[in-house]
């Protein structure tokens, strides 16, 4: 049977027009029949569209229906089958014919369905929201921990449809992502009738909203939380937002919110903090400072995040949905329970790609990543000073002075040595490779790597370093064919403008080579398909920043309709992409942290998680002239080096292991079994009274803060006093619960088993010993963890590291 098709082609001789026809041949055969009658010195036509002429109910249609549909849409018919219209408008017309959903709005030409993981996210979230309705001032929360290219905007809108929502408020830290939110709502047929509202001139304005139809308002944290400069209150243009009751508030790029000042409460009173507490707080502050520095380079003021508290926002809603590809801090803090999280990670994505059965694999264009870790030759490292911790530091190594054409590296000779090293030209007589004739591939010397690294992104410490690197590369003969694009500082633009300027400087990516230099710009929320490698040349410590940055190079690079005759054919130009890191131990710690969030609510061990991760993201480690693949055990062995038994035990003394926020305490007091278990212990005899007092004060403080936020005033001194009393009582409860958590390592030491996960500890092994050591049964302890009282994620990590240390001790013995 010949399959009916609608095809369309353009021709240079008829600009801005499409020839729309019907055939039962292939589109190419039919077009050649029509065009070969007139001999031309070159091919002037290009097939733009080739689709089945079959409605969703199985009946056929011809080009006549499409011609009539185009004319109904107001398209000018030039002559015969030639129409003055765009491919998108033609696609919309065909979509309407297939679905029967005719509309005067000619912009909706997408009709794709959700992928399996998007369906799971929507079903899981809808089930949670339907089960947990707003009650007692508590608004249900849900987190999508989904890496970039999951399709969060499309899936979020499908969730709105499933839930029957009509009013959505999307608040983002990255205003540049507006295009994705706009396009999915206005271009897909599933969201017919919805309005996209923002302050942008090209969108519906708040004054133009048709209240009888559903709508999405898109705004930034900066705008919605900003003050009116004259009145110091809510901006007049945002008054209606605060007066509207929203079906759902969606926080996009939520990982930025997790760095807020409020999170520092987790570390307790500095005066009584333990050594591990101070260490964790220092680590947290370093992460925050790093995030701030990078965002300021992007031109983003993140000072408003310091005071961000969704519960105190002068906005009312029935649901909160949080979206982030790297919510490490929120997961580590225990902000969400197991049934409040949907995850879609790099491992999940690559597994789906590998296991797909049949044609049309939707994951095929997503390239596999490979991490290349290089320990620099000692002679190169010794050319520069060491960092604060008396060890090699990339920020020190690439330290630069001056600006623009006058910028130079402080250790210019060392950096030149590094450039020679990545070109495979650094000769060191002490290197093993000279003695054993071993060849280790370098980024700019290995033929295979060179072929795959046409366009790379170099992430440097600051603007001066970017300027100095630009000067050095332009003076180096080897890099003369590479376009050096310096995307740093104010000269490079801010946000979306920075991306536009970079793209304008990059020549045709298929026929050119480039190196983009940045110290913060283009590291989040943007896609540059041609990038196939990132050089991490700064001492990043935050896993959020690290993985947001390296995943930039995993954007698919696909050439559509490569021969101009197959509009549905795609040629994948990038199947592999690379991460080059010259601080290997730092990179391994980042892998461990990434895999740690995969096992937070899982029974699989950390080693299993790391093994799965590096199956899809192989890690090669260069040292002493050799470049070898390393396995999960190697990675974890390197990370545990230098850790003492005392340090591991002190991890159990951290306030982070127990959650005493109001929501958790409310869940606890409302669970009779959990309360009975704790009240059987002497320390918790007055627990019910303590919890009631804390929850009551919390509600009172929250109400006062919300009222103050609406007026843009500071809470009065009375409330500040109440808050001090509340924090004191809450700290007492926290201290008692933490004492319970500290009993776990003692149980692990006494038991004959070698536990690898939190679930191993509470899986009913040696129950009598557990009860004697902790005062609780294993079932009771697990119940408290399921309520969020104990942070399962951090306990999982502490259990594994303790087990790993025990294993190493036995090896020594």
N, C-alpha and C positions, 0 to 999 in steps of 0.2 A: 504493500500500500504506500502510495506517495503521500508524504506528510505536508499539509498546507502551511505556508509561511508568509509572514509579512516582512518585507525587506525595505530598506531605504539607503540611498547612496547620495553623496554630494559630488559636485564636479566643479573644478576651478573655473570652468566657463560660465557657471551659473551661481555666483556668490550668494551666500546666505539662504540657499534653497536646498530642499531635499526632494528627490524623486521617490515617491512612495508606491510600492507595487505588491503584487501577490504572485506566488509561484508554488509549484509542487516539486520543482528542481531544487538544487542548492542555490543559495543567494548568489554565489559567485558565478555559477553557470548562467543564471538568468541575466545578470548584469552584463556579462561578457557578450551574450547574444545581442543585447541592445546597443552596446558601445562599440563593438568591433566593425559595425557597418561604416563608421567614420574613422578612417585611419589618422591617428595622431602621432607626432614624433615621440611623445611620452604619455604614460598613463596619467590622465587628469582626474580620474574618479577614485573615490574611496567609499567602501561599504561602511555605513555608520550604524546600521541596525539590522538584526536578523532574529526574528522571534516566531514562535509557533502561533498559528492562527486558530487556537483552540480555546474556547471559553472554559471557565471553571466547572461548568456543568457538562462538559464533554462535547458540546456542539461546535461546529466550525463557523468561521466568518471569513470574509474576503476583504480586499482593500477598499471596496465600495463603502462598507460601514465605517472604515477609518477615515476615508475622505470626507464623509458626511460629518463625522465627529470633529474633525479638524475645523471644518467650516463653521460648525456650531460654536466652536471655541473662538471664532473670529479670525482664524488664520486665512491669509490671502492665498487663493489658488491662482498661480501664475499662468500655467498653460498645461493642459493634459494632466499628468500626474505630478507635476512640480508644485511644491508648496513652500511658501516663505515662512519657515518655522525652525525651531531648535530641535535637536534630538530629544531633549528632556520633555518638551511639550508633546512630541510624538509618542514617547514612552507613556506619558500620562494618558493620552487618548487610548492607546492599546490596553493599558491597565483597566481603564473604565469599561472598555468593551468586554474584557475577560471577566470582570467581577460584576458588571451591571450597576456599579455605583457611579452614576454620572454626576458631574459637578461642574459648575462654572469655573471653579478654581482649577486652573490647568497646571498647577505646580506639583501635584502629587503623582510621581511616577515610580516610586519605590513600592514593592509589594512583597519583599522577602519576609520569610518567617523567622522566628527565633531559633537559634541554635540550641542543642540539647542542654548545655550548661546554663543558658539564659532562662530556659523554661524551668530548670530546677531552682534557680535563684528566685524567680517570680513565685513559684508554687510554695517554696519553703517560707518566704517572707510573708506571703498572703496568709498562709496557715498560722504563722506566729501572730500576726496582727489580728486575725479573726478570733484567736484564742485569748489574746491579751488586749482587752479593750481599755481605753483610758479610764482610770478609776482613782479616787482619792488624791487627785492632784498629780498622779504619776502618768506620764505619757510614754507609751511603749517605744523602745529604741531597737533598731536593727542595723547591722553593719555588713556591707558587701566588701570583703577583702579580695578585690579582683584586680589583677594586673592590667596594664594598658592593653588595649585592643580586645578586651572582654566585650565591649559594647554596652557600657553602663547606661548611657543616655537612652538608647532604644529600649533596653530591658526595664529601666525605671518607668518609662511611659507605658510599657505593657503592664507593669504592676499597677499603675494608676487605672488602667482600663479594667483589669481584673478586680480591683477593689471598688470600682465605681466612683473613684474620686473625680472631683470637678475643679478644684482649686489647688494648684501646686505652687509652692514657693521654693525655688532653687537658689541656694546661697553658696557662692564659690569664693575661694581665695584667689583663683586664677581666672580673671575676666576674659582672658584670651580664648578660653574653651567655649565661649558663647556660640561659635559656629556649629559645633557638634550638637549642642542642645537645640539650636534653632532648626538645623537641617532635618534631624530625625523627626521633629514634630510637624514641620511644614511640608516635608517631601514624601512622607509615607502615607499610604492610603488608609492604614489602620487608625490614624488620628484625625480623620476627616472631621471638621467642625471645631477643632481645638485652635486656640489663639496663643501666639507666642508674644509675650509682653516684656518690654525692657525700656530702658531710657535711651536706647539707640534710635537714631532717626529712621532706620530701615524696618523697625519692628512696630507692632501695635503699641501705642502709648497708653498709660494707665487711664487717661481721659477717654480713650476710644473703645475701651473694653465693652463687649456685649455681654452683660451679666447673665443672659439666658444660655450662653454657651460656655463650655469648659475652657479654662485658660491656665497658662504657666507663666509665672513672673520670674524672670532671671535677674539676679542682682549680685553684687559683690559684698563681701564682709566689710570692705573699706567704706562702701557707700551706705549700707544699711546700719552700720554701727557708728558711723561718723556723726558728729554734732553739727548743728546749724551754727555758723560762726557768730551770728548776731544774737540769737536767743539762747544758745548753749543747749537747746532741747533737740527733739527729733526733727530732722530736716522736713520742711513743709511738704516736699514732693514725696516723702515716704510715710506721711501720716496715715494714708489709706491702707498701707501694708500692715501697720500696727493695729488698725481697726478691723481688719479682715480676720475671720477665723478660718485657718487653712486646713485642708484635709490632710496634708503632709508637708513637712518642711524637709528638704533634701540638702544635706551638707556635702558639697563636692570638694574633693581634695582634702578630706578630713584630717589627714596626718598633721597638717599645720596646727589644727586646734588642739592636738594632744600635747603641744609644747607650752600651753598657756601657764600662767603663774599659778593658777589653782592647783595644778598637778604637783607643785612642790610640797603641798600638804602631806603628800605620801611619805616624805622623809622625816616627819616628826620634828620635835624641838631640837634645834642645833646644839643646845647646851647639854642634852642628855643623849645625843646621837652616838651610836656605836661606830667603830672604825669602818665597818662595811657600809654603814649608813652614809658616812661622810664620803666614802669612795664612790658610792652610787650617785650621790647628789652631785659630786664634782663631775662625774661622767655625764649626768643629765644636763648640767649647766654648759658643759663643753659642746654637747650636741645642739643645745639651744642657740648658743653663740654662733656656731657654725652655720646653722640654718638661717639665722638672722643676717649674717655677713653675706651669704650667697643671695638671699632675697633682696638685700639692699643693693647689691650689684645689678639685680634685675630691675631696680627702680621701684621696688615694692616696700612700702612702709608697713612693717608687721607689728608695730607697737600696739595696735588695737587688739591683737590676739592675746596679749597679756591679760586682759580683763574679760576675755570671752568666756561666757558661761551660758550654755543653751537654756538652762533652767531659769536663769534670771533675765533672759531676753524678753523685751516687751512685745512678744509675738505669741499668739495662741494657735495651737494645732492639736490634731488627734494622733499624729504619728511623726516619728523622726526616722529618717533613713540616712545613713552615713556611707559615703563612697570613698574608697581609697585603694590605691594599688600597693601602698606600703604603710599600713597602719601599725607598724611594729610597736610604737610606744603605747598606743591604746590597748593592744593585745597584752603587752607586758604589764600594764597597769591593772589589767583585769576589768576594763571598762565595760566589757560585754561578756555575757555568759555563753556557754556552748551553743544553746539553741537560739542565740541572737546573732549568729555569725554564719554567713555563706562565704566560702573561699574558692577562688579560682586562681591558681598559681602558675608559674612558668612550667613546673613539673606536670601539672594537670593538662596544660595546653599541649605540651610536646607529647605527652602520653596519648592524648586524643588524636593528635596528628599521626602518630605511629600506628595506632590501633584502628584507624578508620577503615571501614570495609566498603568497597565499591568506588564509583567515580565521584567527581565533584567534591573532593575533600576540602572542606571550608578552612582547614588549618594549614593547607599545603604551602601557602605563600609565607607563613611565619617562619623565618630562618632559625636554625639551630645556633646556639651561642657556644663559644669556646673561650675559656679563660687561659691566658698565657701570663704566668707569673715569673718575673725575672729578678733574681737577687743580683744586684750589680757587682761587678768585680771589685775587690777590695780597694784597688788603686783608684778607681773612680770615686768610690765612697769617701776615701781619705782626702780627696781634694777639697771637700767641704766640711764645715764644722758639724758636730752632732746637735741634735735637738735638746729640749728640756730634760728628756728622760735619758740623756747620754746614749742615744741610739740614732741610727740613720733616720732623718726626717725629710720628707719630700718638700715640705714648705720652706725649710732652711736651704735645701739643695737648690731649689728654683727661686730663691730670694732675689729680687731685682730692685734696682734703684733708678730713678729718673722716669720720664714719661715720653711717649711718642718715639720719635726717631733718636732721642737721646737716652732711651732706656737701655740698660745693660744688666746682665746678671752679676751678682756679687761674686759668684764663683764661676766666672765665664769659662775658664779652662775646664772645670768639672762638667759643665753643661755641654761643652763642645765634645768632651770625652764620651758623654752619654749619647750624643747624636751619632758619634762614630760607632758606638756600641750597637745601637739599633740598626745601623747600616751594615753590621758585621765587620767593621774595620778597626775595632779596638783590639790591638795586639798586646797581650800580657804574657810574658814568658813563663809566669807561674801558673797560667791556666792549664787545667787538665787536658783541654781539647788539643793543645799543641803537642802534648806528650803522647796522647792516645789516638790522635788523628780523628777526633770525634767532631761531627758537624752538628751544630745546634742552630735551627732556623731562627733568624732575626727578622723583625717586622719588615725592614726595608732592604733585605738581602735575599731572602728566600723567594724563589720564583712563584711558588703557589700563593704565598702570602701577598706578594706584590700584586699579583693578578686580582686578588680579592680586596685589596685595600686602595681602591681608586680615590675614595673620599673618607677621611677620618676626622674625628673630633678629639681635640686635645684639651683636657680640663686642668687648668693651671690655678695657682693660689690667688692671684690678684691681677689688677689691670696692668701694673708695671711689668709683671712676669709675662703677660700676653704681648705687651709691646716689645719687650726684650726678645722674646721668642720669634716674633715676626721679623725683627731686624736680623737675628741670627740665621733664620731659615732663608731669607731673601739674599743673604750674602754667601750662602752655601750652594755651590755649583750643582750638587746632587739634587737639590729640591727646586731647580730652576723651572721645571715643567709643572710644578704644583702651584695652583692659585692659593695664596695665603690669605685667608679671610679672618681678620681680627674682629671678633664679635664681643668686644668688652668695652666697658665705660659708656658714658653718655653719647659718645660719637656713634655707637652702634644702634641706638634707638632702644625703646623700652617695649617689653611684651611682644605683641603681635608684630609691631613695627620692626623689631630686631630680626624676626624671622623673614619678613619681606625683604629687608635689606640684604640679608645673607643670601637668600635665593637669587636676588638680582645680581649679586657678585659671582655666584657659581655659574660657570658656563654650562653648555649642554652636558649633563652628568655622564652620559654614555660615552662621550668622546673627550672627556677632560679628566683632570685629577685635581684634588683640592685638599687643603688642611684647614679646618676651622678651629680657631683659638678662642677659648672662653674661660671665664672664672665664675660663671653663674648663669648667664643668659643661655637660653635654649636647652636647659637641663631638665625642665619639667613641662608637661603639657603641650609639647610640640612634636611634630613628626617630620623627619627629613629622610625620605626613602633611600637616598644615595649613600648615606653614612653606613659603612660596614665595619668600622672599628673605632673604639674609644681608647685613648691613652689617659689613664688616671694619674695625673702628675701633681697631685696635692694630697695632703694627709687628712683625708676624709675619715671621720669617726662615726658619724650618724648613718645607720643602715638605711634610713629613709632617703637621705641624699645620695648615698652610694648607688642604691638600686634604681632610684628614679633616673639617675644619670646614665647608668650602663644600659638600661633597657631602651634608651633612645636609639641605639644602633640596631635594635631588633625590628624596627619598622619595616614592613614588607616593601620590596622594590619590584614592581611588576610593570611590564610593558604591554599595554592593551592593544589589540588589533595590530600585531607587529608587521604584517605584510599588507595592511590596508584592505584586505578582502575577508577578514574573519573577525567581526566585531565582538564575538563572544570568546575568542581565544585570548589567553593571557600567557605571556612568556615571563617566567620567574627569573629575575636577574640576580637575586641574592638568596642563596640557600644556606649560607654560613656567615656568621658575623663574629667579631672578636672583641675581647676585653684584654687590654695590655696593662698590667699593674706592676709597678716597680717597688712596691712595699708588700712583698708576698705574705708576710705574717698577718698584716692588717687585712688583706683580701680573704685569707682563710677564716679569720674571725667573723668577717661579714657573711661568709657562706654559712658558718655555724649559726649565726643569729637568724639568718633567713630561714634555715631549716628548723631552727627552734620554734619559730612561729607556726611551722607546718605541723609540729607535734604537740602543740599546746593542749589540744583537746583530742588527742589521738593515743591509741595504745601501741603504735609503732615506736620503736626506739629511735634515739637521735642518730645512731649509726645507720639504721635502715633509711631514715629520711635523707641523710647526706648522700648515701649510696644511690638512691633514686634520683636525687637532684643532679649529681655529677654524671649519671648515665646520660642525661639529656644536655648537660652543660659540662663537658669534660674539662678537667683542670690539669694544665701542664706546668711543671715547676722547674725553672732553670737555676742551677747552682753549680759553680765550679766547672763550667763548660758543657754540662749535660742538661738536656731538656727532657724530662720524663713525666709520664702521666702518674698522678698520685691517686690513691684510693681513699675511701671514707675513713678507714682506720688511720692512715697517714695524716689526714687533715686533723682529726680529733687529737691525735698524739701531739702534733705540733702546738695545738691550742692549749693543752693541759700543762705543757712544760712550764716549770717555775711556780706552779700552784701548790700551796702547802695545805696540810690537813686542817690547820687552824683557820685558814682563809675559807675553806669549804664549809666548816662548821659555822663560821660567822655569817655566811649567807643566810642561814636559818634564823638569824636574829634581826633580819630586815623587816621594817614596817610594810614593805611592798608585798610581803607574803600574806598579809591579811587585809581585807577590805572592810572599812567601817563607814562607807558613805551611807547616806540616808536610805537609799533604795535597798541596799543590801541588808541593812539593819531592819527595815520594814519586812523584807522577805523572811528574815530570821524570826522576828517576833510573831509572825503569822503562821509559823510552822511548828505545830505542837510537839512533834517528835524531836525536832532539833532543839527546841527550848528545854524539853525534859532531859535530853542528853547532857546539855551544858549545866543545867541547874542541879544535876546530881554531883557536880564537882564543887568543892568548898569555895573556890574563888568566884563562882558565878551565882551564889545564892541570891544576890540582889539584882540579877541581870534584867529581869522584866521591868523593874522600876527604872533602872539606868537607861534601858532602851527607850522606854516611854518618854523619859525626860529629854533624851537626845533628839528623838524624832520630832517631838513637839517644838523644841527650840529651833530645830532646822527649818520646819515649815514656817515658823514665825519670821525667821531671818530671811528666808527665800522670798516671802511675800513683801517684806520691807524693801529688799534689794530690787525686786521687780518694779515696785512703785517708784523707787528712786531712779531706776533706769529710765522709766517712762518720762520722768521729769528732768532727766539728765542731772540729778543731784547726787551728792554723796550721802550714804546712810547716816542717820544721826548717831551721837555718841552712845545713846542707850542701846542701840542695836549692836554697836561695836563691842560694848560690854557683854551683851548677851552672847555674842559670837565667841568671845574669849572663854566664857563659862562653858559654852557648847563644845569648843575645841578641847577644853580640859577634860570634860567628862568622856568625850569620844576617845581621847588619848588613853584614858584609864582602861576602857574596854579593849582598845587595840593592844595594849600592853599585856592584858590577860590572855587574849587570843594568840598573841605572838608566842607566849610561853608554851602554849599547846603545840604550836608548829615546831618549836625548838626540840621537842621530844622525838621527832621523826629520825634525825640522824643517829640518835642513840639506839632506836629500834633497828635501824639498818646495820649498825655496827654489831649488835647482838645476834641478829638473825643469821641463819646459815645460808640464806639465799643471796643472790647478787641482783638486786633490783635495778632496772634500767629506766623505768618510767614511774610516774605517780600511781598509775593503775596497778603496777606490780606491788607497790607498798600496801594498797588497800584491796588486794584481790583474795583476801581470806587466808593467806599463808600465816601460820603461827599466830592465830587470833588471840590466844591467851597471853602471849608475850606482848602483843600490841596493846591490849587492854591494860596490862600491868604498867607499861612504860608511859602511855599517854593518858589513861583514865577514860578513854572512849573505845568503843568497838570500832572495827574497821568500817562497818556499814554506817555508823554514826559520823565518822570522820569524812567519809565520801559524801554523805548527805550534806554536811556543812560546806564542802567544796562545791557541790552542785548548786548550792544557794549563792555561791560567790563569796562566802566568808573567807575561804582560803583561796589564794591565787594558784590555780592548778598549773598554769603555764610556767610560772617561776618555780614552783615546786618540782615540776617535771625536769626543768633545767638543773636544779640543785641536786635532785636525785641522780640524774645521769652523771654529773660531774663527780659526785661522791663515789659512785660505782666505778667510774673511770680511774679515779685516784686509787681506789682499793685494788683494782686490777694491776696498776703499775707497781703498787707496793708489793704485791705477791710476786711479780716478775723479779723485783730487786731481791726479795728473800730467796 
